[in-house]
Amino acid sequence: MPTPSFSSDSRPQRGMNFIDDEGVLLERFTPAGDGNGPVCRYRLDFQPPWAGSLLYEIRALPEHPHLTHPYELGLMRRL
């Protein structure tokens, strides 16, 4: 019998995923610059896997191995 748990690592992985039966592409931004100032800049270079009209949504959220879930701190922002 499986041991009950309070959390699971069901985070979507980078690349193609299906969330709520919809195909989505998840990519990570990389820091651009030295990051020593008060402003952090990030960049993303990617080639969309689909052709035609696409919808884009950018969500910024923290990522750290000690977080049980990326929304745990309530810091997700839509840009």
VMD Tcl script that builds the backbone (N, CA, C; Angstrom):
set m [mol new atoms 237]
animate dup $m
set s [atomselect $m all]
$s set {name element resname resid chain x y z} {
  {N N MET 1 A 0.844 -1.180 0.000}
  {CA C MET 1 A 0.000 0.000 0.000}
  {C C MET 1 A 0.893 1.248 0.000}
  {N N PRO 2 A 0.634 2.204 -0.899}
  {CA C PRO 2 A 1.482 3.396 -0.955}
  {C C PRO 2 A 1.333 4.266 0.287}
  {N N THR 3 A 2.409 4.909 0.642}
  {CA C THR 3 A 2.404 5.809 1.790}
  {C C THR 3 A 1.761 7.136 1.397}
  {N N PRO 4 A 0.801 7.629 2.158}
  {CA C PRO 4 A 0.192 8.913 1.813}
  {C C PRO 4 A 1.213 10.044 1.958}
  {N N SER 5 A 1.098 11.023 1.114}
  {CA C SER 5 A 2.001 12.167 1.193}
  {C C SER 5 A 1.196 13.449 1.082}
  {N N PHE 6 A 1.796 14.525 1.532}
  {CA C PHE 6 A 1.112 15.810 1.517}
  {C C PHE 6 A 1.439 16.636 0.281}
  {N N SER 7 A 2.523 16.314 -0.379}
  {CA C SER 7 A 2.874 17.044 -1.595}
  {C C SER 7 A 3.501 16.075 -2.578}
  {N N SER 8 A 3.426 16.446 -3.815}
  {CA C SER 8 A 4.062 15.650 -4.856}
  {C C SER 8 A 4.774 16.603 -5.806}
  {N N ASP 9 A 5.799 16.117 -6.431}
  {CA C ASP 9 A 6.546 16.943 -7.369}
  {C C ASP 9 A 5.911 16.797 -8.746}
  {N N SER 10 A 4.761 17.431 -8.928}
  {CA C SER 10 A 4.024 17.326 -10.190}
  {C C SER 10 A 4.219 18.570 -11.042}
  {N N ARG 11 A 5.364 19.242 -10.863}
  {CA C ARG 11 A 5.644 20.442 -11.648}
  {C C ARG 11 A 5.858 20.080 -13.109}
  {N N PRO 12 A 5.303 20.862 -14.013}
  {CA C PRO 12 A 5.589 20.618 -15.422}
  {C C PRO 12 A 7.072 20.822 -15.709}
  {N N GLN 13 A 7.608 20.018 -16.571}
  {CA C GLN 13 A 9.018 20.100 -16.932}
  {C C GLN 13 A 9.199 20.997 -18.151}
  {N N ARG 14 A 10.396 21.470 -18.353}
  {CA C ARG 14 A 10.730 22.327 -19.490}
  {C C ARG 14 A 10.471 21.589 -20.801}
  {N N GLY 15 A 9.979 22.304 -21.799}
  {CA C GLY 15 A 9.682 21.713 -23.099}
  {C C GLY 15 A 8.177 21.595 -23.310}
  {N N MET 16 A 7.784 20.669 -24.155}
  {CA C MET 16 A 6.367 20.460 -24.468}
  {C C MET 16 A 5.656 19.775 -23.313}
  {N N ASN 17 A 4.521 20.327 -22.930}
  {CA C ASN 17 A 3.685 19.767 -21.868}
  {C C ASN 17 A 2.225 19.895 -22.275}
  {N N PHE 18 A 1.383 19.156 -21.608}
  {CA C PHE 18 A -0.059 19.313 -21.766}
  {C C PHE 18 A -0.619 19.703 -20.414}
  {N N ILE 19 A -1.189 20.899 -20.346}
  {CA C ILE 19 A -1.793 21.394 -19.126}
  {C C ILE 19 A -3.261 21.637 -19.423}
  {N N ASP 20 A -4.133 20.970 -18.681}
  {CA C ASP 20 A -5.582 21.034 -18.917}
  {C C ASP 20 A -5.916 20.708 -20.374}
  {N N ASP 21 A -5.298 19.652 -20.895}
  {CA C ASP 21 A -5.514 19.161 -22.269}
  {C C ASP 21 A -5.147 20.175 -23.341}
  {N N GLU 22 A -4.289 21.133 -23.016}
  {CA C GLU 22 A -3.839 22.126 -23.987}
  {C C GLU 22 A -2.324 22.017 -24.114}
  {N N GLY 23 A -1.827 21.942 -25.345}
  {CA C GLY 23 A -0.391 21.857 -25.574}
  {C C GLY 23 A 0.282 23.183 -25.266}
  {N N VAL 24 A 1.284 23.168 -24.404}
  {CA C VAL 24 A 2.017 24.378 -24.034}
  {C C VAL 24 A 3.512 24.095 -24.095}
  {N N LEU 25 A 4.264 25.144 -24.350}
  {CA C LEU 25 A 5.715 25.061 -24.370}
  {C C LEU 25 A 6.245 25.852 -23.186}
  {N N LEU 26 A 6.993 25.212 -22.302}
  {CA C LEU 26 A 7.558 25.866 -21.129}
  {C C LEU 26 A 9.056 26.038 -21.338}
  {N N GLU 27 A 9.521 27.271 -21.241}
  {CA C GLU 27 A 10.943 27.580 -21.385}
  {C C GLU 27 A 11.377 28.469 -20.243}
  {N N ARG 28 A 12.653 28.433 -19.922}
  {CA C ARG 28 A 13.202 29.265 -18.856}
  {C C ARG 28 A 13.967 30.436 -19.446}
  {N N PHE 29 A 13.819 31.578 -18.807}
  {CA C PHE 29 A 14.617 32.742 -19.154}
  {C C PHE 29 A 15.984 32.588 -18.485}
  {N N THR 30 A 17.025 33.134 -19.119}
  {CA C THR 30 A 18.358 33.116 -18.531}
  {C C THR 30 A 18.751 34.539 -18.168}
  {N N PRO 31 A 19.476 34.710 -17.055}
  {CA C PRO 31 A 19.898 36.063 -16.683}
  {C C PRO 31 A 20.809 36.666 -17.741}
  {N N ALA 32 A 20.590 37.930 -18.038}
  {CA C ALA 32 A 21.425 38.664 -18.999}
  {C C ALA 32 A 22.118 39.784 -18.238}
  {N N GLY 33 A 23.417 39.826 -18.274}
  {CA C GLY 33 A 24.161 40.841 -17.539}
  {C C GLY 33 A 24.697 40.291 -16.235}
  {N N ASP 34 A 25.293 41.181 -15.440}
  {CA C ASP 34 A 25.937 40.738 -14.206}
  {C C ASP 34 A 24.973 40.638 -13.025}
  {N N GLY 35 A 23.847 41.339 -13.047}
  {CA C GLY 35 A 22.854 41.238 -11.981}
  {C C GLY 35 A 23.261 41.914 -10.686}
  {N N ASN 36 A 24.234 42.819 -10.735}
  {CA C ASN 36 A 24.680 43.487 -9.511}
  {C C ASN 36 A 23.863 44.727 -9.184}
  {N N GLY 37 A 23.100 45.236 -10.116}
  {CA C GLY 37 A 22.323 46.446 -9.884}
  {C C GLY 37 A 20.943 46.148 -9.341}
  {N N PRO 38 A 20.105 47.178 -9.213}
  {CA C PRO 38 A 18.752 46.986 -8.682}
  {C C PRO 38 A 17.776 46.373 -9.698}
  {N N VAL 39 A 18.199 46.284 -10.964}
  {CA C VAL 39 A 17.335 45.739 -12.017}
  {C C VAL 39 A 17.940 44.446 -12.534}
  {N N CYS 40 A 17.115 43.414 -12.642}
  {CA C CYS 40 A 17.551 42.135 -13.213}
  {C C CYS 40 A 16.944 41.999 -14.595}
  {N N ARG 41 A 17.760 41.682 -15.560}
  {CA C ARG 41 A 17.291 41.471 -16.928}
  {C C ARG 41 A 17.499 40.014 -17.309}
  {N N TYR 42 A 16.496 39.492 -18.028}
  {CA C TYR 42 A 16.534 38.110 -18.477}
  {C C TYR 42 A 16.288 38.070 -19.969}
  {N N ARG 43 A 16.694 36.992 -20.598}
  {CA C ARG 43 A 16.467 36.831 -22.032}
  {C C ARG 43 A 15.995 35.410 -22.329}
  {N N LEU 44 A 15.342 35.277 -23.476}
  {CA C LEU 44 A 14.846 33.983 -23.918}
  {C C LEU 44 A 15.019 33.902 -25.419}
  {N N ASP 45 A 15.740 32.912 -25.875}
  {CA C ASP 45 A 15.885 32.623 -27.301}
  {C C ASP 45 A 15.269 31.255 -27.542}
  {N N PHE 46 A 14.215 31.227 -28.339}
  {CA C PHE 46 A 13.594 29.929 -28.615}
  {C C PHE 46 A 12.939 29.951 -29.987}
  {N N GLN 47 A 12.735 28.776 -30.523}
  {CA C GLN 47 A 12.055 28.575 -31.794}
  {C C GLN 47 A 10.731 27.891 -31.485}
  {N N PRO 48 A 9.580 28.552 -31.752}
  {CA C PRO 48 A 8.291 27.918 -31.455}
  {C C PRO 48 A 8.135 26.596 -32.216}
  {N N PRO 49 A 7.607 25.570 -31.560}
  {CA C PRO 49 A 7.451 24.275 -32.221}
  {C C PRO 49 A 6.263 24.219 -33.173}
  {N N TRP 50 A 5.428 25.248 -33.173}
  {CA C TRP 50 A 4.253 25.270 -34.029}
  {C C TRP 50 A 4.340 26.422 -35.013}
  {N N ALA 51 A 3.607 26.306 -36.089}
  {CA C ALA 51 A 3.503 27.393 -37.063}
  {C C ALA 51 A 2.115 28.015 -36.938}
  {N N GLY 52 A 1.979 29.218 -37.465}
  {CA C GLY 52 A 0.674 29.873 -37.455}
  {C C GLY 52 A 0.527 30.849 -36.315}
  {N N SER 53 A -0.703 31.212 -36.024}
  {CA C SER 53 A -1.018 32.175 -34.972}
  {C C SER 53 A -0.835 31.531 -33.606}
  {N N LEU 54 A -0.085 32.204 -32.728}
  {CA C LEU 54 A 0.193 31.667 -31.399}
  {C C LEU 54 A -0.183 32.684 -30.336}
  {N N LEU 55 A -0.552 32.195 -29.170}
  {CA C LEU 55 A -0.800 33.039 -28.006}
  {C C LEU 55 A 0.395 32.910 -27.072}
  {N N TYR 56 A 0.842 34.028 -26.543}
  {CA C TYR 56 A 1.971 34.031 -25.617}
  {C C TYR 56 A 1.520 34.529 -24.260}
  {N N GLU 57 A 1.996 33.884 -23.221}
  {CA C GLU 57 A 1.766 34.332 -21.849}
  {C C GLU 57 A 3.067 34.115 -21.096}
  {N N ILE 58 A 3.535 35.159 -20.442}
  {CA C ILE 58 A 4.774 35.055 -19.671}
  {C C ILE 58 A 4.414 35.103 -18.200}
  {N N ARG 59 A 4.865 34.086 -17.478}
  {CA C ARG 59 A 4.657 34.023 -16.036}
  {C C ARG 59 A 6.032 33.960 -15.378}
  {N N ALA 60 A 6.256 34.834 -14.444}
  {CA C ALA 60 A 7.511 34.834 -13.689}
  {C C ALA 60 A 7.238 34.247 -12.313}
  {N N LEU 61 A 8.020 33.232 -11.939}
  {CA C LEU 61 A 7.865 32.633 -10.632}
  {C C LEU 61 A 9.195 32.105 -10.140}
  {N N PRO 62 A 9.352 32.023 -8.812}
  {CA C PRO 62 A 10.634 31.588 -8.259}
  {C C PRO 62 A 10.870 30.102 -8.499}
  {N N GLU 63 A 12.146 29.761 -8.583}
  {CA C GLU 63 A 12.522 28.358 -8.745}
  {C C GLU 63 A 13.712 28.085 -7.836}
  {N N HIS 64 A 13.541 27.139 -6.936}
  {CA C HIS 64 A 14.599 26.767 -6.008}
  {C C HIS 64 A 14.343 25.333 -5.566}
  {N N PRO 65 A 15.390 24.531 -5.398}
  {CA C PRO 65 A 15.175 23.124 -5.025}
  {C C PRO 65 A 14.486 22.921 -3.675}
  {N N HIS 66 A 14.543 23.897 -2.775}
  {CA C HIS 66 A 13.904 23.747 -1.468}
  {C C HIS 66 A 12.424 24.114 -1.470}
  {N N LEU 67 A 11.932 24.682 -2.558}
  {CA C LEU 67 A 10.500 24.980 -2.649}
  {C C LEU 67 A 9.753 23.701 -3.007}
  {N N THR 68 A 8.655 23.439 -2.335}
  {CA C THR 68 A 7.861 22.250 -2.674}
  {C C THR 68 A 7.000 22.496 -3.898}
  {N N HIS 69 A 6.696 23.762 -4.181}
  {CA C HIS 69 A 5.901 24.122 -5.348}
  {C C HIS 69 A 6.254 25.548 -5.745}
  {N N PRO 70 A 6.304 25.878 -7.048}
  {CA C PRO 70 A 6.694 27.228 -7.450}
  {C C PRO 70 A 5.726 28.316 -6.987}
  {N N TYR 71 A 4.480 27.971 -6.694}
  {CA C TYR 71 A 3.507 28.975 -6.249}
  {C C TYR 71 A 3.460 29.099 -4.718}
  {N N GLU 72 A 4.326 28.362 -4.037}
  {CA C GLU 72 A 4.308 28.293 -2.574}
  {C C GLU 72 A 4.438 29.671 -1.913}
  {N N LEU 73 A 5.265 30.551 -2.449}
  {CA C LEU 73 A 5.500 31.861 -1.844}
  {C C LEU 73 A 4.507 32.924 -2.300}
  {N N GLY 74 A 3.667 32.614 -3.272}
  {CA C GLY 74 A 2.715 33.582 -3.779}
  {C C GLY 74 A 3.359 34.700 -4.575}
  {N N LEU 75 A 4.482 34.408 -5.233}
  {CA C LEU 75 A 5.236 35.441 -5.962}
  {C C LEU 75 A 5.086 35.362 -7.478}
  {N N MET 76 A 4.185 34.527 -7.992}
  {CA C MET 76 A 4.008 34.426 -9.432}
  {C C MET 76 A 3.446 35.731 -9.982}
  {N N ARG 77 A 4.039 36.210 -11.076}
  {CA C ARG 77 A 3.577 37.423 -11.737}
  {C C ARG 77 A 3.374 37.149 -13.217}
  {N N ARG 78 A 2.286 37.663 -13.749}
  {CA C ARG 78 A 2.050 37.602 -15.199}
  {C C ARG 78 A 2.562 38.891 -15.810}
  {N N LEU 79 A 3.355 38.765 -16.842}
  {CA C LEU 79 A 3.932 39.937 -17.505}
  {C C LEU 79 A 3.236 40.184 -18.830}
}
mol reanalyze $m
mol bondsrecalc $m
mol representation Tube
mol addrep $m
